[in-house]
Amino acid sequence: MINRITALLLYVCVVLCSPTNPNYSLPLDFPQIAVSINNNPDSGYIFLSTYTNEQPIINNYLMILDNLGEPIFFRKTNGYAHDFKVQPSGHLSYIEALSPNSQKTAYIMNNHYAIIDSFTSENYWMDNHEFQLLLNGNALLGARAYRTVDLSQIIEGGSPVAQVEDYIIQEIDQNKNIVFEWNSADYFELTDAPHIDLTSQHIYYVHANAIEIDTDGNILLSSRHMDEITKIDRQTGDIIWRLGGVNNEFTFLNDSLDFQHSIPTPFCYQHDIRRLTNGNITIYDNGNYKHPKYSRMVEYQLDELNMTATLTWEYRDSLFNYSPWMGNVQRLQNENIIGAWNMTDFPTTIIEVGQDCTKTFELSIEEYFDDNNNKRGVWIYRAFRFDWEGTADKPYLWENTYDNSFELNFVQFGENNVIQYYIYHGLSQDMMSKIDSTTNNSYQISNINLGVTNFFQVSSHNFPDIESSLSNVISCTCLSPVQEIYMYTDSLDFGEVAIGDSTILDMPIFNLGNTQLEIDDIILDAPFYININDGSLGAGENLDVQVRFVPVATGEYSGIVTIYSNDNDEEEVTVQLTGIAVELSVDGHQIPDKFTLHQNHPNPFNPVTTLRYDLPEDTMVNITIYDMMGRVVRTMVNTQQNTGFKSVRWNATNDVGSSVSAGLYLYMIQAGDFRQTKKMVLLK
C-alpha cells in the first residue's frame, strides 16, 4: 500500500511539475525546422521523412510534427527513408534502403510505432518511390528490372550494350505471393521518353514515381521521364488511356501552354498522380523542360468518355517557383492543399494553401554545413497531413556525444503517464542491468572507461506501477585521444607535362584518429608546389592538399614532399613525386599520340579524385560515372574539346550535388569512336 501511495504522489508531482514540452535535447543531427507561416491551417499532423545522401547517415528521420514544427514522434532511420505516411488501414508505412544501391524494404508500423510487417519486391530491385497498402492486406509497389539491348542497330549512335531499366508493378498478398505483375517493357517504347539521350550507356526511360489505385480498381501510373500519366487495367495489364507525353490521348482545356516545350502538353517531369473523391486528379508538375521553368500543384477534371482534361485549380509559388525533383500534392479534409517543394536555391519547404491559393502554412527544413563547411541539402520526398493518435509502448533513446562524455535522451511518444525512467547499462547487449532512475528526459553519462564499448537502454515506469519494455539499444566507445595521419598513397606521378604548362594532383591528408591532428608544416622541392602549408584536422576530417608540377626545362623530375604533424607514432610522412617535362609541339601545344583514359588518382579516394584523359584530336567528349547497377551517377564532361592532356576532378557527388555513398564506381569516356571504362573506389 505504501509503495502504491508513494507512486501516486510521485506521479502527481511529475504531472504538475513537468514542463509542457519534454526536457530533452533533440539529436545533434536532427534537421533544423522553421515555421514561417501558421495561419489557420488544417488541424492534422504533418508526416515527412528527411534524408541526405551523406555517409555516415545523418539528418535521416521519420517525423510527425504539429503546426509549431514540434515533433510528437521521430525516429532516426538506418538508411534512406521515403514516403512516410498513414495508409488507409490506419497503419504507418515507409520505404527504407541502407544505401542508394541496396535493396529497399517497405516497413509497416502500428500506432505504438512498432514494426509489425514488411514488404519488398519479388525477383527485382524494389523502387523507392511508392508503397500502397490496400484494404485487403495486399501491397502495391514498384520495382526495377535491367536488360542489355543492342541499340546500335536501332538508334544512330546507340550503344551495342546499352543497359535499359524497365519498371515493374507488383501486387503482393499477405503471404508474399505475387498476384499481379506488370512490366513497362511490354507496353512502353524507349522513344516514349522525349528527354532521354538514347545514345547513353544507361537508358532510364520510365522513372515511375507514383502508383495510385483508381476508383474503379485500376491503376494510375506517373512516368516522369515520359511526361505521362497512364491508366492500366489491373486485370489484364492493358493500357486504358494515356495522359500527357508523346502518346497523349486527351485534349487539355483551360490550361495555357505559356512556355516553350518540346511536347505540346501542359505538364512535364511530374510527380504524384492522385485521384480525388470528386473524381478529379492532382499532379505535382515539376516542369523541368519548360522554358522558362516553373513548378506547380494542379488539379484536372477528366472526362474519360470525351477524352478531355480541364484544369480546375493550380498553385504556383511566387518565391519557390521551381522545384526540379520530388514533390507531391495532397488535398486535405478542409479542402486545403499541402505538398513538398525541393528547390535548388532555397531550403526544402512544405507549403499548404487554401482554395484561393493563400498560404496557410509554410515549414522549411534548413540546409546544413558539413565538417568541411560545404553547404548540404536536406530533402523531403513527400509531405502529408493526417489525423493521428499514437502512443509508443516503450521509450525511444538517442545520445548526444560531447568529447569523452555523452548525454542520454529519451521520451515515450504520446505517453502522458510516465513517472520516471530507468537507465540500463552493460558491456554486452545480452547483459544489461539497471543502474539508475530519473524523472527527467535526459541523463548525463561520464567517467566511462576508455577503450570499452558501453551499451545503454531505458524503460519507463508508468502509472500506476507498470514498467515498459526496454527501448532501442545505443552504444558508445570512448577512446584514448589519438592523432593518426593517413595518406592514400606514398607517391604521385604527374606523367608528361609540357614546358610552360602545369598539372595538379590531389594529395588529401586524413586524420583517422579521434582527436585533433595538427599539420605543422609541409615541405617539398621545386618544381613541385602546394596550395597549403599547415592546418588542423578534427577527428575523421581531411585536408585538401593540391600538388602542382611546373617544369621549367625538359627532363625527368623527382622530389619528396614531407608532412610534419603531431601524430605520436609518425611525426613525419613522405610522398615521392615524379614527372617528365617535354617540349611543346610546333604550334605551342603538346599532342598525345593516342586516346587514353588513365586510372583515377588517388584511388581509393575520399572525397576528391582526378580523372585524367588524353585527346590526340579535337572531338566530342563524354565522361560519365556509373554505379555498379549501371545507373548514371554524374556526367562529368559532355562537350567538344580540343587536343591535349585533360583532367577533371570528381568530388563524389551526383548530378544534383548530393554526396554519394561509399563503394565501387565505373567511369567511362566516349571520345569519337574511342570508348574505355575503368573502376574506382570511394571510401568514407
N, C-alpha and C positions, 0 to 999 in steps of 0.2 A: 504494500500500500504506500509506504514512504517513497519508494522508487517511482511509482506512478505519479504521486503528488509532485515530487521533485521534477519529473519530466514535464508535467503540465505547467509548472511555474516557469521552467526554462523555456518552454515553447512560447508562453505568453510574453516573456521578456524578449525573446528573439523577434517575434512578430511586431511588438510595439517599438522596439529599439532599432530594428533594421532600417537602412535607407531604402528609398523607393527602388533604386537600381542596385543589383548585387555589387558588393565591394570587391570586384576583381579587375585585373588589368587584361585587356584584350591581348591576344597573341601579338608578338612584336611584328610579325609579317602580315597581320590582318589588314586588308585594304582600308585605306582612308576613305570614309564615306561623308559626303557633304550634301545636305538637302537645301536647295536654294529656293524652291517654290513648294508651299504646302497650303493650298487654297481650296479647301473643301473637296479633297479627292475621294475616291472610293474608299470604303472602310476596310477592305480586305488587307491581308498581309502581303508583302512583296516577297516573291520567291526568285532566287537567282543563284547562279554558280559562277564564281570568278575564276579566272585562270590566266597564267602566263606560260610561256614556253621555256622558263628558266629551269636549270638543274643546279643544285637540288631543288625540289619542288618548293616554291614559295607562293604566297598570295592565292593559293587554290583552295577555295572554301565553298561549301554549301551554306546558304544563308536564308533565313526568314527574318524580315525586317518589318518594324512598324513604320508609321508615317513620319517619325522623327529620325529614321535611319538607325534606330537602336535594334540590335538583334534579339529576337526571342528564341532563336536557335541558330547555331552554326556548328560546323564540323569541318576540320581540315581533311582534304582528300589525299589519297596516296598517289594520285596521278592527275590526269587532265579530266575534269568533270564537265559535262554538258547537260542541258535540258532538265534541270531540277524543277519538278512541278508536282501538282496533285493530279492523280489520274481519276477518271470517272468513278472508280470503285472506292475512292477516298484514300487510297494508298499514295505514298510518295514514291517517286522514281527518279533516277538519274543515270547517266551513262558515264562510265569511267574507263580510262586506259592508263596503265602505268607509265607509258611513254607514247609519243605520237605514232610509233611504228609497231606497237604491240596490239594484241587482240583486245577488243573492247567488250565490256560487260555492262548490262543494264541491271541495276540493283533496285529492289522494291523494299520499302520500309513501311512499318505500321505507324500509328500515331504515338507510339512510345519511342520512335526513332530507332527501332531495332530492325536490322535487315532480316527479312523473312523469306526472300526468294531472289532468284537472279535468272536472267536470260542472256544468251548470246546467239549469234548466227550459227547455223549448222553448215559445215563444209566450206565456208568462206570467211573472209575477214569482215567482222561487223563494222558498219559505218557508224560514225559518232553523231549524226545529225538528228535522228528521230527514233523515239520509242513510244509506242502506244500500247497500253494495257487495256484490252477490251473487257466488256462486262461479263463475257462468258469465261474469262480467265485466260484466254489466248493472248499472245503478244504479237504485235506487228512491228517489224523493224527492217532496217536496210543493211545491205552487205555489199562488198566489193569483190569482183572476180577479175582475173587478169588472163589475157591471152596474147600470144605473139602473132602478128599479122604482117604479111609482106605487102606494104603499101607502095613499093616502088613501081609496081605494075598498074596501080590504080590512080595514084596521085603523083603529079610531077614533083620530083624532089623528095618523095616519100621514102621512109626508111624501110629496108628489106626485113628488118627485125623490130618493127615498132611494137611497143607494149601498149595494148589497148585495155583500158579499165572500164568494165561494164558495171551496171548497177543491178543489184538483186533485191527484190522484196520478198520477205518470208513472213508467213503467219505460222506461229509455233504454239502448240497447245501446252497445257499444264504438265504433260508428261514429256515435254521437249521433243515432240514429233512434229515434223513439217506437214501442215495441212494445206498450204498454198505457197507456191513459189513462182516468181515472175522474173524474167531476165531481159534487160534492156536490149541485149544483142539480138533478140528475136523480133523486136518491134521498132527499134530506132536505127538510123543510119549515122555514120560518123559525120556526114555532111549536114546533119541536123544542127550541129553546133557551129554557128556562124562566126564566132570569135576565136576559135581554137586553131592553132597552127598545126595542120595535119602533116607537116613535114618534120615535126618534133619526134624525139625518140619515145616520149610517153604521151599517149593520147587520152586525156581525161575529158571525154566529150559530154557526159551527162551531168555530173556533180549534182545529184539529187540531194535536197536539203529539207524536204518536208513530205510526210505522208499523212493524209487525212482520210478517215472513213466518212464517206458522203452519207447523206440522209437516206439514200436508197441502198446502203450497204456496200456500194462500190468504192473504189479508191481514187483519191485525187493525189497526184504526184507533182511536186515542184522540181523542175530540172533547170538549175541555174545557168549552166553553160549553153543551154538550148533556148533560153528566154521563154520557157514553155511550162504551162500547166496542162497535165494530161489526165483525163478520166479513164480509168481502167476497169474493165469488167472483172469483178472478184471471183467469178466462177470460171470464166474461160481464159482470162488474161488479155482478151482483145481490147484494142483501143476504142473507146466510145466517142470521144472528141478530143481536139487539141486546141488550146487557147494560147495564143502568142507564138512567137518564133517563126521560122520559115514555113511551118506547116499549119499556120493559124487558120482556123475554120470559122472564126467569129468576126462580125462587124462591130467595131468599137464606136460607141455613141457617147457624146457629152465629154469626151476626153481628148484634149488637144495634143497634137504632135509638135509642140513648140521647141523642138530640138532637132539636131541632125542625128540620124540614127540609121544604121545600115538595114535594119528590119522595120517595116512600117507598122509596128505595134507599140503601144504606149509604155510598156514596162520592159525592163531587161535586167538580167543577172539578179533576179528576185529571190526572196526567201519567204517561207512560212505561208503556204496556202491554208486557209481555214474556211469552213462552211458555217455560216451563222444560222441561228434558229429561224430568222426571217427568210431564209433561202439564199441570201446574198453570200458572196465570198469576200474575204480580205486577203491582201497580199502586202508584203513589205517589198517595195520596189527600190532596190539599191541604185539602179540607174548607172552602172559603171560605164556603159558605152553610149550614153547620151552626151551631146555637145551643145551647151555646157552640161556638166554633170550635176545631178541633184538626186536626192532620195526622198521618198515619201511613203506614208501609210495610206493605202487605198482600199475602197470598198466598191465592188461591182455587183450590179443586178444582172444575173444571167438568164436569158431566155433560150433554153436549150432546144426549143422547137424551131424558133425562127433564127437561132444562132446569132444573137446579139449580146454584147456586153456593155452595159450602160454604167458609166461612172456615177455613183450616188454620193460619194464622200471622199475627200482626200485631205491629208495634212502634210504640209511642208514646213520645216522649221526655218525661221529667218536667219538664225545663227548657225545651227548644226545642219547645214543644208546638204551635206554629202556624207553618207556612211557607206564605204565601199564594200564592207563584208559583214556577214551575220545580220542580226536584227529580226524582229518579229512584231506581230500585231495581235492584240487580244482585246476583244470587246467585252466590257465588264457589265455587271448586273445593272449599274446605274447609267448604262449607255456610254460611259466614257471609253476611251481607247488608250491602252498602255503598250509600250514596246521599248526595246533596247536599241540604242544608236551607238555604233562604234566608229568614231571619227579618226582621221589621221592627224588633225591639228588640235583636237580638243579631247579632254578625258571622256571615257566611255560614260554614257548618260542614259538614264531611264526617264522617259517622258510620258506623262499622262495628260490627255487633253479631253475637253468636252466636245459635244457635237458641233459647237460653234468654233472649234479649234482654239479655244482659250486654254492655256496651260493651267492645270490644276495641281500638278505635281512634277517636280524635277529633282532627280538624285544623281549625283556624279560619283564615279569611282576614281579617285585621284590617281594620277600616274606617280611612279616612284623612281628613285635613282638607285642603281646597283652600287656595289663596292667600288667600282671604277668611275662612279659619278656619271654613268650613262643613263639617259632617260629611257625608262621602260614602260610599256603599256600593260594595263590590267583590263581584261576584256570580259564581256558578258555575251554569251551566245544568244540567250533569250531571257526575258524578264516577264514575270506574271504577277497577277494578284489572285488570291484565293481566300475565302473564309476558312479559318483553320483553328482547331483546338488540338493541341498536342501536349503530352506530359511524358517526359523521359522517365524510364523505370530505373535509371541509375545515373550518377553524375558523369559529366564529361570533363576530362582532365587535360591540361596542357601546361607547358612550362615556359617561363621567360628566363633566359640564362644571362647572368651577369658575371663575367670573369670566372672565378672558382666557386661561386655560389649561384644558386638559382631559386626561383620562386615558383611554387606550385600554385596554379589557379584552377578553380573547379566550380561548376554550377550544375544543378539538376534542372534542366529547362522545363518550365511550366509547373514545377512542384513548389507549392507555397507552404508546405508543412514540414520543411526541414528544420530540425532543432540544432543539429551540429553535423560536422563531417569528421570521419575517422581517416587518419593517414596511415597507409600501409607501406612498408619498406622491406626490401630484400636484396640479396646479391644474386638471386635467381628468380625468374618469374614463377617458378614452382614452389618457392619457399618464402612467402610474404607473411609478415607479421605486423600487427597493429602497434604503432609507436606513439601515437598522439591523437588528440582531437582538437577541433576548433569550431567556433561559431561563425568564423569569417569565411569568405570565399577564396582566401589565399593563405599560403603557408610558406614561410621562408626556410629554405634548406641551406645549411652552411657547415663548414668543417667536415667535409666529406673526404675520405681517404683518397689521395691522389692515385691515379692509375687503376682504379677499381670501377667497374660498371655497377651502378646502383639503379634498382627498379622501384617504381612507385605506383600505387593505386590509391583510390579513395572510395569510400562508401558514404552514404548519407544515413543519418538517424532521423527518422520521420515520426511525427506524432501519430498514434500515441506511444508506441515503443517498437518500431519496426526498423531494422537495418536493411538497406537496399543491397542489391548485388554490387560487386566491385566494378569500378569504372574501367575504361581502357588503360593499358599499361604505357608508361613512358619511362625512358631510361636516360641516364646521364653518366658520362665518364669524364671525370675531372683529371686532367693530365698535368704532369710537371711542366713548367714553362720550357719550351724547346723552340729554338730557331733552326730551321733546316732549309738551306738553299738548294734549289734543284734547277738544272738546265736540261732541256730536251736533247741537246746534242753537245758533243765536245769538239765539233768542227763546223766551219761554214765555207763552202766552196762557191765562189762568185762566177765561175766559168769565165768565158771570154767577154771582155769589156773594151770598147774602143777608146783610144786616147781622146780626151776631151769629153767623154761621156762618164756616167757613173751608174752603179747598181746598188740597190738597197736590199738587204735581207733582214728578217726579223730574228731577234735573239731574246725572247722573253725570259725573264728571271722569275722563278716561282718560290714562294715560301710555303713549304709543306709542314711547317711547324704549327704550334698552337699559340704563339705569341709573336710580338712584332720583330721583324727582321730588318736590320739597318744595313743598307748598301752604302758603305763608307766612301768607296772610290772605284772607278772603272778606268783602267789604263790600257792603251793599245798603241800600236806602231802605225805610222804613216806608211802608205796612203790609205789606211783604213781609219774611219772616223765614226763617232757615235753621237746620238742626239741627246744623251743624258749621262751624267757622271755619278749621280748618287740618288738615293731615295729611300723611303720607308715603305715596308710591305706588311700589312696586317696578316693574321693567320688566314691561309688559303688564297691570298691575293697574289697578283703578278705585276711585274714592272715591264712595260712595253718598251724594250730597247731595240733600236734600229742601228745596224752597222752599214755604213756606206763605203764602197770601194771606188776610189777616184784615182786611177793610174795617171801618171804624168809621162811615162816612157814605156816603150814596148818591153815585154819580157814577162817572166813568171814572178809572182809576188807571194810572199808568205809572211805571216805575222802572228802575234798572240795577243788576245785580249784577256786581261786579268781582272777579276772581280773580287774586291775585298769587302767582307761583311762581318757581322758579329756571330756567325754560325760557330758554335763552340767546337765542332768536330772538323770543320772545313772552312778556315778563315779566308782562304783564297781559292778561287776556282779559275781555271784557264780554258779558253776555247781557241783552237787553231783556226787561222784564217788563210785562205789561198785564193788566188785569182790570176788570170792571164790578161795582159794588156796587149791589144793588137792595133794595127794601123787602120785608119779609115779607108774606105774604097775611094775611087777617083771622085765620085760625086759627093763625098763627105759623109757617106753612110756605110756602116758595116752591114754586110748582107749575109745572112745564114745560107748555108749550102743546101738545106733541106728543111721540110716541115718537121717540127719536133714538139712534143708535149713532155716537159720534164716532170719528175717527181716533185710534189709539193714540198716546201720546206718552211718550218720544221714539220716533221711527221714522225710520231703523233704530234698533235698541237693543241693548244688552248691559250688564248681564244682566237689567235690570228695566224693564218698561214699564207704563204705566197705561192701562186701558181705561175710558172714561167713557161713560155712557149716561143718558138722561132718561126718566123714567116719569111720564106725566100722570095715571095712575090706579093704584090698587093692583092687582097682578096677579102671576101665577106667572111667574118669570123664569128662563130657562136661557141661560147664556153658555158656549159650548163652543169650544175651539180645535182645529183640524184641521190635519193636514199636507196637502200638495198631492195626496196619494193619497186624500184624503177620510177618513183614519183619525183617530179621536178621539185627541188628544194629552192634553188636560186639560179637565176640566169645572170651570169657574171659579165658576159660580153655578147653583144648582138649588133655588130656594126661593121662597116667597111673599114679595113685597117691597111696601113702602108707596110712595106717590107721592114723587117727588123727583128730585134730581140725584145720580146714583150713580157710583161708580167702584170698580174692583177692580184690584189690581196682580198682574202675572204675572212670575214670576222665572225663566222659561224652563225649567221642569221639567214632567214629565208627571205622571200621576195617582198614580204610586208614588214620586214625589220624585226621579226621576233627571233629570239635565240632558239637554236635547235638543240636537240638532246644529243648526248654523247653517243658515239657509235661509229660504224663504218659507212663511208660515203664514196660515191663514184663521181669523178669529174671527167667530162668528155669535151673534146674540141672537134668542131666541124669547120674546116677551112678549105673552101673549094671542094675538091674530091678527097681531101685528106681527113680521116677520122681516126681518133685514138682515145682510149679510155684508160684511166688509172684510178687506183684506190687511195684513200687517205683515212686517217683515224682521228676523230675528235675525242679528247679526253676531258672530263670535268670532275 
